[in-house]
Amino acid sequence: MSSQLSIQGVSRVFTSPQGLATQALTPVDFEVRENDFVTILGPSGCGKSTLLRIVAGLDQPTTGQVLLDGQPVQGPGADRGMVFQSYTLFPWLTIEQNIRFGLRERGMPERDQKERADYFIAKVGLRGFEQHFPKQLSGGMQQRTAIARALANDPKILLLDEPFGALDNQTRVLMQELLLGIWESAQKTVLFVTHDIDEAIFMANRVAVFSARPGRIKTELAVDFPHPRHYTIKTSPEFMALKARLTEEIRAESMATDVH
């Protein structure tokens, strides 16, 4: 299967006001196929979120390019849906209005906006909360809204930057299963950044491990557990073996970071 997302020689150097250069990414080459669910795993500060922001068009690479369906990414676009760790909802809009925001901006007829929003409200389990405001909802429900808003725009690829990082463990597990269920039915291409090894394995069909800063992809591992997945697979010998291998990879990179 051909690649839908192609990251070609992408590096990023940040320069401080004093002129000091910090290399966040060494040249990264990476391919993501259509309908892939890829998690990017690595130690804190390794550049994985920087790479995701470049794919989203929120930052520009110092060298290299990103292609989506063969077209260069030159800025944000509706073909990429982004979900952040922080709750990025508009506080003055209701849940339904938040989900419809992108559709309204694109000029979609109001009736079609409502139908599409209703579909994803049901999909993420927010029926009955359509007219609530974000501050009236829990963190998990706010992230459900953010995911529904991203999916409502029908992006080619969904980008998630540690979207469940601020949630308690029980809510996090529920959100992982929710997102996987949506992916299994919608078959979207997903690129998901996390520092949680269990999450990286449970969610993905491929895990890409980042090195310590300056970041590069040092290892790729296939995850072959069947779908639909249930959290109980986390206790299986196969899962534990994969977790042990990834833990050692991350430990080695974290120690390299400490040395730096």
N, C-alpha and C positions, 0 to 999 in steps of 0.2 A: 504494500500500500504506500502511495506517495506521501510525502510530508505535507502537512497543512501549514505548520509553523516551522520556519527555518531561521535559526540564529547563526549568523556567519561572522566569525572573527570579532565578536562584540567585546570591547573593553570599555572601562570607564575610569577616568582619572578626575578627582575633585581637586580644585585649587583653592586654597584659603585666601582671604583678603591680603594676607602677608606674602602671598606667592608660594606657599608651601604646597607641594603636590602629594596627594594620597591616592594610591592606586587601589580602587575597590574591586575591579575585575581585571584579570588578565584575559587575553582573547578567548572567548567561549564559542565553541561550535556545538550546536545541539539541534536535533530534529524532533518534532512532535507530530505524530500521525493523526489523521482525522479520527475522532472518537476515543483517542488516548485519554487516560487519566494518569497524569504524571505528577508525582510529588517531588519537590526539591527540598532536600534535607541538608542541614549543615549547622556548624556552631554559630553563635551569635556574632554579628558583625562581619560575616564572611562574604557579603555581597549578594545574597540570594534575593532579597527584596529589591535591591538596585536593578538586578536583571529583570525582575517582574515589572518594575516601573518603566523600564526601557521597552519591554514588549507592549505595555499598555500605551506607550506614547507619551507618558508623563515626564520622561527624561530622555535625553539624547545620548547615544553612545559616543565615546571619544574616537573609537575606530569601529569598523564593521557595520553590519546592517541586519535588520530583522525583516523577513518576508512573511506575509500571511497570504496564502493562496497565490504566491508568486508576486505579490505587490508589496513594495517597500512600505514599512510603517514609518510615518513621518510626524505623527501626532495622535492624540486621542481620537477614537472613532467608535461608532455604534457596533462595529464588527467585533469589538472586544468588550466584554462585561467585566468590571472590576469590583471586588468585594474586599474591604480593608478590615484590619483587626478592630479599629475603633468604629463606633457606630456613626456612619456618615449620612444619616437620614436628615431631611429638612424638618426641624422641630415644629415649624408652623403649619406643616401639611399633615393631613391624616395618613393612616397607613395606606389606604386606597390611593390617595393623591400622590404619595411618594412612589408607589409602584407604577402609576400612570405617568409620572413626570416625563420620562424620556419619550414615551409614545406621544404625549401632547406636544413636546418640543419638535418632534418630527412631523407634526401636522396630521396624525392619524385621526380619523373621525371619532367623535366622542363615544358613540355606541361601540365601536370596535375596541377603543381603549378600555371600556368597562368590561367587555366580554373577556378580553385578554387578562386584565387585572383579576377578575373574578376567578379565572382558571388557576392562576398561580397563587392566589390567596388560599384557595382550597388545597392546592398541591403542597404548600408549606404549613398547612394546619392552622391558618389564621382566620378561618371563618368565624364571624361574630365580632371580630376586632377591627373591621374595615374603617370605622369612623373614630377609632381611638387615635390619639396623638402619641408619638414615640415615647415621651416621658411617662406615659401611662403603662408602658410595657416593660417586661423584664429584658435583660440583655440578650437572652436567647431568642426571644420573640422579635427584638429589633434586628438581629442578624438574619432571622427568617425573612423579614421584610426586605433587607438589603439583597439577599439572594434572589427573592422573587422579583425585585426591581431589575436586577441584572438580567435574569432569564426572560423577563417580559419583553425586553428589547430584541430577543432572538439573536444574540451574538454568535459569531462563528466559534469563538473560544471564550471560556470563562476563566478569569484570572483571580485567584484568591490568595491574599497575603495574611497568613496566620489568622483566618477569620474566626476561629473558636478559641484563640489564645486567652481571652479575658473571661471565659466562661468557667463555671464550676465543672467538676469532672463528670457529674451525672448528666448535666445539660449538654456537655461537650459530646458525650457518647451518643445521645439522642440526635444531636445535630449532624454528627458524622453519618449515622444511619439514614437520616433524612436526605442529606445531600447525595449519598450513594444511590438511594432509591430513585431520586430525580434523574441522576446521571444514567442509571440503568434503563429508565424509560425514555428519556429524551436523547440519549447518546450524544451529548455535547462533548467537545474537546475541552479538557480541563488541565490547567497548570496551577498547582496548589503548593504554596510555600509553607513550611512548618519546621519547627525545631523539635517536635515531638516524634520519637521513633515509632511508637505504637501507631500513632495517627498516620504517619507516612506509609507504613506497611498496609494498614487496614484499608486505606482509601484507594490505593493506587494499583494500576497494573504494571507500573514501572517507577522505580525510585532512583532519582539522580542525587548523588552525594556531592556536596560542595566541599572544596578544600578550605583551609583557613585563609584569611585575607592575605594577599589579593586573591579573590575567589576564582575558581575554575571548577569544572565538573571532573572529578577524579574517578568516580565509579558509577556505573549504571547497573541496577539489578532488576530483573523481571520478577513480578509478583503474580503467581499463577493460581491463587485461590479462586474457586468458582463463585459465581453470583447467582442469586442474591447472597450477600454476606451478612453475618450476624456477629455481634461482638464476642461471642463464645469462641470464635476461631483464634482469639488472642491467647488462648490457653493450649493450643495444639502444638505438638512437637515441631512441626514445620514452621509455624509462626515464631516460636521461641528461637529456633536455629537462625532464622533470618534476622530476628531482633539482635541476637548475640553478635552476628557478623557486622551489622550496621552500628551497634553500640561501640564495637572496637574501632570501626572506621572513624566515627565521630570523636571518640576518645583521643585517637592519635592526632586528629586535627585540632582539637581543643588544647592539647598539650603543645602543639606547634604554635598556637596562638599565644599561649602563656610565655613561650620562649621568646617570641617576637616582642 
